[in-house]
Amino acid sequence: MRKVTVVVLASALVIYHASAGAADTTTIDEMHHSGLTTGSMTQNPQSHMFDGIELTEQQRQQMRDLMQQARHERPAISIDDVAAMHDLVTADKFNEAAIREKAEKIAQVQIEQQVEMARVRNQMYHLLTPAQQATLQKNYQRRLSEMRELSNLQSASSLQAVSSTGSNQ
């Protein structure tokens, strides 16, 4: 039962990340016009990479062009793979080997997507002036510190929950 739960959650995450990746490519204009996009930094730390950076119109256009190009070159997650994973999860008999095979295939597509987006972000980074790059680095360090604090709070909360559960038994 525990394995089935893990697979169901993994399938949901695959679908979520597929849709989040698609949203990531369409929000670059929003990011630069409004300053911030909605969403959690912990879900995709790179999605807010250029927040707080003042861009020239030429830089904005070049970034839009890069995102447009990446959108066309990005490998897509197959709906058939997602459906097949669902069928495996809901099958009468649990088939770990088939699930692993399908999960690895889906994960490989996600890896390719992340590599492509990293390539595009690298190109975008190199469109920035040295002053903009310094601001980006400062913002990154601040967000990294916030993520560490959040992680430490979550770890402390988990440890507290485990110790209180253990003492109640």
Residue pairs with C-beta under 8 A, 6 or more apart in sequence:
3 94
3 96
4 89
4 94
7 85
7 88
7 89
7 99
7 103
8 89
10 103
11 82
11 85
11 86
11 89
14 77
14 82
14 85
14 103
14 106
14 110
15 82
17 110
18 77
18 82
18 110
20 39
20 43
20 44
21 74
21 110
21 113
21 117
24 44
24 47
24 117
25 67
25 70
25 71
25 74
27 37
27 47
28 63
28 64
28 67
29 60
29 64
30 37
31 37
31 48
31 50
31 51
32 50
32 55
32 60
32 63
35 51
35 52
36 48
36 51
37 47
37 48
37 51
39 47
39 48
41 47
41 48
41 143
41 146
41 147
42 147
42 150
45 143
45 147
46 117
46 118
46 121
48 143
49 121
49 124
49 125
49 136
49 140
50 63
50 124
50 136
51 139
52 135
52 139
53 128
53 132
53 135
53 136
53 139
54 132
55 63
55 132
59 127
59 128
62 124
62 127
63 124
63 127
66 120
66 123
66 124
67 120
69 120
70 116
70 117
70 119
70 120
73 116
74 113
74 116
74 117
75 109
75 112
75 113
75 116
76 109
77 106
77 109
77 110
77 113
78 109
81 102
81 105
81 106
81 109
82 106
84 102
85 99
85 102
85 103
85 106
88 95
88 98
88 99
88 102
89 99
125 133
125 136
128 136
